Amino acid sequence: MKKIIFSSPLKVGVRSRKSGILMIFCIVLFTGIVFGAISGRNADDEMMKRLDFIFQTNYNVRCSQGLISAFVSSFGSYVIFLAVIFLLGLSLWGGFFAWAVPFFKGYGYGLSAGWLYGIYGFYGVGYNLLVVLPGAFLSALVISYASMEAMGNSLKMAGLFTRSEVKDDMHIQMKKYLKTMLLMLCLCVVSAVLDVIFAVCFSWIFKF
């Protein structure tokens, strides 16, 4: 009975703290969106083409490419971010830089959204809402959550060198981290599928 009484508030406290940290990472991502949107209004075509491989900003290609090509390009873009996050979580110093990935992800989305609005006005806003946003929203949550997990794993690894007593089994912790990242990878697949579905359904409306 005592275990139930004392463990439940503890679990609630851990979940509440984790939710608060996730919220901070989402705020960092949103800050990146704001900065990207401001920069995007002054971006030119050459700059957007150079960033296309990471941020999927070539909308002429996006509106005309086949289903498989659209999926591979979207999924590849998401995997780049997830791979960076995964490696940061495996290093002792990675936790201090994990927050930068959501910011950069948000900056890329904001950059493309600002560029679309600056060039095409509300026509570009419509494309962003109908084609880009659904997959981008899910991928943004994935990147934020994965970054939080990477920071936590990195800090726990660093804790091995500062604590005299190790409370967590690092083997179990690493298995948990790998399973979490595998789940995030699966959600990246879902995000890429959403990109394809909404592109097929609505991209024919827009001609850039």
C-alpha positions in Angstrom: 0.0 0.0 0.0 2.8 2.4 0.9 4.5 1.7 -2.5 1.3 2.7 -4.3 0.9 5.8 -2.2 4.4 7.1 -2.6 5.2 5.8 -6.2 2.2 7.4 -7.8 3.0 11.0 -6.9 6.6 10.3 -7.9 5.6 9.1 -11.3 3.3 12.1 -11.7 6.1 14.4 -10.7 8.5 12.8 -13.3 5.9 13.0 -16.0 5.2 16.7 -15.1 8.8 17.6 -15.2 9.3 15.8 -18.5 6.3 17.6 -20.0 7.8 20.9 -18.9 11.2 20.1 -20.5 9.4 19.1 -23.7 7.5 22.4 -23.7 10.8 24.2 -23.4 12.1 22.4 -26.5 8.9 23.2 -28.4 9.4 26.9 -27.5 12.9 26.7 -28.8 11.6 25.2 -32.0 8.9 27.9 -32.3 11.5 30.6 -31.7 13.4 29.1 -34.7 10.2 29.4 -36.7 9.9 33.1 -35.9 13.5 33.8 -36.8 13.2 31.8 -40.0 10.0 33.5 -41.0 11.7 36.9 -40.6 14.7 35.8 -42.6 12.6 34.0 -45.3 11.0 37.2 -46.5 14.4 38.4 -47.7 15.6 35.1 -49.0 16.3 34.6 -52.7 15.7 31.6 -55.0 19.4 30.5 -54.9 19.5 30.4 -51.1 16.3 28.3 -51.0 17.7 25.9 -53.6 20.9 25.4 -51.6 18.8 24.5 -48.5 16.4 22.3 -50.4 18.1 19.0 -49.5 17.6 19.7 -45.7 14.4 21.7 -45.6 12.5 20.6 -48.8 12.0 24.1 -50.2 11.9 23.3 -53.9 8.1 23.6 -54.4 8.2 23.2 -58.1 9.7 19.7 -57.7 7.5 18.9 -54.7 4.4 19.6 -56.7 5.5 17.4 -59.6 7.6 14.5 -58.3 6.2 11.0 -58.0 5.0 9.3 -54.8 8.2 7.3 -54.1 10.4 10.3 -54.8 8.3 12.5 -52.6 8.4 10.0 -49.8 12.2 9.4 -50.0 13.0 13.1 -50.1 10.8 13.9 -47.1 12.0 11.0 -45.1 15.6 11.7 -46.0 15.2 15.3 -44.7 13.8 14.1 -41.4 16.4 11.4 -40.9 19.2 13.9 -41.2 17.9 15.7 -38.1 17.2 12.5 -36.3 20.6 11.1 -37.0 22.3 14.3 -35.6 20.1 14.1 -32.5 20.9 10.4 -32.0 24.6 11.0 -32.2 24.4 13.9 -29.8 22.6 11.7 -27.3 25.5 9.2 -27.4 28.2 11.8 -26.5 29.0 13.3 -23.2 28.8 16.8 -24.5 25.9 16.3 -26.9 23.3 17.3 -24.3 24.5 20.9 -24.3 23.9 21.1 -28.0 20.7 19.1 -28.4 18.5 22.2 -28.0 20.1 23.6 -31.2 18.5 20.9 -33.5 14.8 21.9 -32.8 15.8 25.6 -33.3 17.4 24.7 -36.7 14.5 22.6 -37.7 12.1 25.4 -36.8 14.3 27.9 -38.5 14.1 25.9 -41.8 10.3 25.7 -41.6 10.0 29.3 -40.8 12.4 30.2 -43.6 10.3 28.4 -46.2 7.0 29.7 -44.8 8.3 33.3 -44.8 9.7 32.9 -48.3 6.4 31.5 -49.6 4.5 34.4 -48.1 7.0 37.0 -49.3 6.9 35.7 -52.9 3.3 34.4 -53.3 1.4 36.1 -50.5 -1.7 34.3 -49.4 -1.3 31.8 -52.2 1.9 30.7 -50.6 0.2 30.6 -47.1 -2.5 28.3 -48.5 0.2 25.9 -49.9 2.0 26.0 -46.6 -1.2 25.2 -44.6 -2.5 22.5 -46.9 0.6 20.7 -48.1 3.6 21.5 -45.8 2.2 22.0 -42.3 0.6 18.5 -41.5 3.8 16.5 -42.0 6.0 19.4 -40.6 3.9 19.7 -37.5 4.3 16.0 -36.6 8.0 16.0 -37.5 8.5 19.1 -35.3 7.1 17.3 -32.3 9.3 14.3 -33.1 12.4 16.4 -33.3 11.6 18.2 -30.1 10.9 15.0 -28.2 14.0 13.2 -29.6 16.2 16.2 -28.7 14.9 16.1 -25.1 15.6 12.3 -24.9 19.1 12.9 -26.4 19.9 15.6 -23.8 18.7 13.3 -21.0 20.7 10.3 -22.2 23.8 12.5 -22.6 23.5 14.0 -19.1 23.0 10.6 -17.6 26.2 9.4 -19.3 28.1 12.4 -18.0 26.7 11.7 -14.5 28.7 8.5 -14.4 31.8 10.6 -14.0 30.4 12.8 -11.3 28.5 10.5 -9.0 30.1 8.0 -6.6 27.0 5.8 -6.7 25.4 4.8 -10.0 21.6 4.4 -9.6 20.7 3.7 -13.2 21.9 0.6 -15.1 23.4 2.2 -18.2 22.8 -1.0 -20.2 19.1 -0.7 -19.5 19.2 3.1 -20.1 20.9 2.7 -23.5 18.3 0.1 -24.6 15.6 2.5 -23.6 17.3 5.3 -25.6 17.7 3.1 -28.7 14.0 2.0 -28.5 12.9 5.6 -28.1 14.9 6.7 -31.2 13.5 3.7 -33.2 10.0 4.9 -32.3 11.0 8.4 -33.4 12.2 7.0 -36.7 8.9 5.3 -37.2 7.1 8.6 -36.6 9.4 10.2 -39.2 8.0 7.6 -41.6 4.5 8.7 -40.7 5.5 12.3 -41.2 6.9 11.5 -44.7 3.7 9.6 -45.5 1.6 12.6 -44.4 3.8 14.8 -46.7 3.0 12.5 -49.6 -0.7 12.3 -48.9 -1.3 16.0 -48.6 0.9 16.7 -51.6 -1.1 14.3 -53.7 -4.4 15.8 -52.4 -3.6 19.5 -52.6 -0.4 20.3 -54.5 -2.2 20.2 -57.9 -4.0 23.4 -56.8 -0.7 25.3 -56.6 1.6 26.1 -59.5 4.9 27.8 -58.6 
